[in-house]
Amino acid sequence: MVPLGITVLIVAKIVSWIEQIFNKLGVIINAYIDPWLVIISALLLILLLGALGTTLFFKPLFGALDHILEKTPVIKTMYSSIKDIFSAFVGSKKKFNKPVLVAISADKTIKQIGFMTSENLEHLHITGGNVAVYLPTSYSFAGKVLIVPSDHITPINAPAGEVMKFVLSGGIAEVDK
């Protein structure tokens, strides 16, 4: 609801701003046409700004800023970590897309729901068939990463988003089939 509310407020503010400009310029056509003219002008302005922002101006600007932040000592560690965390949850590079059950007891009877994040840990010099699994905590996005033997992992045949919803709700949310 918050993103929707913010979007509605921004669009309303743009419409109000364009209406003020039309009033200052004395643009009056008809009492029935003027509101539509303002709304259409606002939508065209939003589309134009969006097109310019993603192609001509903001994309190169954000690319340059990203490059600078990735190269700045100390800041690059924090920046890249935060960027990776957000890209794991949203966008085209979602990382929590392999829900699994992790056996956490010696006899493998107690299990926890998690998300396999890495099947190959050789870059960390961890060998022996181990995998990395993120275990989210209910009612928060906090969690921990466990390194476990791959034979302690059982894939969950359900959409990752539904599994995440189930875990974050403390197990009370219904999972869509």
N, C-alpha and C positions, 0 to 999 in steps of 0.2 A: 504494500500500500504506500510506503514512503516514496519509492521512485515514481509511482503514478502521481502522488500528491505534488511532489516537486516539479514534475513535468507539467502538470496542469497550472501550477503557479507561474512557472516560467513563460508558458504560452500566453497566459492571461496578462502577464506583465508586458510582453511584446505587443499584444493586441492593444493594450492601453497606451503604450508608447506611440504606436503608429496612429492611433486615434487622436492623440494630442498633437502629433505632427500635422495631420490633416486639418485639425481645428485651427492651428496657428497659420496654416497656409490658406485657410478659407475654402477648402475643397468641400463643397456641399452640392450633392447631385440630387438626392431625394431621400426622404426620411426612411424609406424602405430599402433603398439600395446602399446607402452609406454604411450600415453595419456589415453588410456582405462584402463591400469593397475593402473595409478595414480587415476583416478576417482573411480574405483572399490575399491581400497584401502581406499580412503577417505570415501566412503559410508560405508564400513565395519567398519572403525574406529568410525564413527558417531553412527552406530547401536550398537557397543560394548559399547561406552561411555554412550549411552542412557540406555542400559540394565543394566549396572553396576550402573549408577547414580540413577535409580529408584528402584533398588532392594537391592543392597549391601551397597552402601556408602552414597549417598546423602539423601535418604529417612530417615534412622536413624539419620543422622546428622541434617537435618532440623527438625525432630521430637524432638530431644533433644534441639535444639535452640528455637523452638516454646514453649516447656515446660518451659524453663528458662525465656523467655520473658513474658509468661503468669503468672509467679510467682513473677516477679520483681516489687516492688512497684513503682508507678507513671508510669513507662514504660508500665505496663500491661494495663492500661486504654487506652493509646494512641494506643498501638499495637493491642489490641483486637478490638477497634473501626475501625481502618483502615482495619484490616483483615476481619471484618464483612462487611464493605462497599464493598470491592473488591469481596468477595464471593457472595454478593447480585447481582452483575452485571455479573460475569463470574463464570464458574465452574459448578459443579453438584448441588450446593445449591442455585441456583438463587432464590431470594426473590420477585422480581418484576414480578410475574407471574399471578397476578389477576387484570387485568385492570378494572377500574370502573369509572362511572360518579358520581361525588359528587355534590349534590345540595348545593350551598353556599349562596343562598339568602333565606330569610324567606319564600317567596312564592314558592320556589323550581324551579323557572324558569331559573335561572342562574346556570350553571353547569361547573365544571372543570374536566378534565381527570386526574386520579390518579391511584395508585396501592395500593390495600389493603395489608397491611403488617402484621396486627395482628387482629384477630377476637375476641380474648380474652385478656382483659387488667387487669384481676384480680391481676396479679403479681405486677401491679402498684397501686393496690387498687382503680381502676377505674371500676365502675359497671354501670348498667343501660342500657345495650344494645349498648354501644359505641364500635366503632372499630377505628383502626389506619389506616390512609391513607397517603401515600407519594405522594406529588404533585410536580413532576419535573418541572423545569423551562426550557423554550425553549432556545436552543443554548447553553446549559450547563447541567451538571449533578447535579447542585445545585437544591435545592428544600426545601420543608418544610413538616413537618408531622402535620396533623390535626387529632384531636380526634372528631369524628362525630357520631351522632346517626345512627345506622344501617339502619333505614328507609330513610336516606338521600343518600343511596348508590344504584346504579343500575349497575349490572355487564355489561361489554362490551363483546359481543360475537365476539372477534377477537383475533388473536395471540398477546401475550404480546409484543413480539419484534417489531411487526408492529405498535402497539399502541405507544410504546416508540419512535419509529422512527418518527411517526406523531407528537408527542408532542415536541420532541427535534428539529424538523425542523420548529417549529412555525406553524404547520398545513399545510405546503405546500407539504409534501411528500405524495405520493400516498400509500395507504395501500393495500397490496396484499390480494386477496380474499382467 
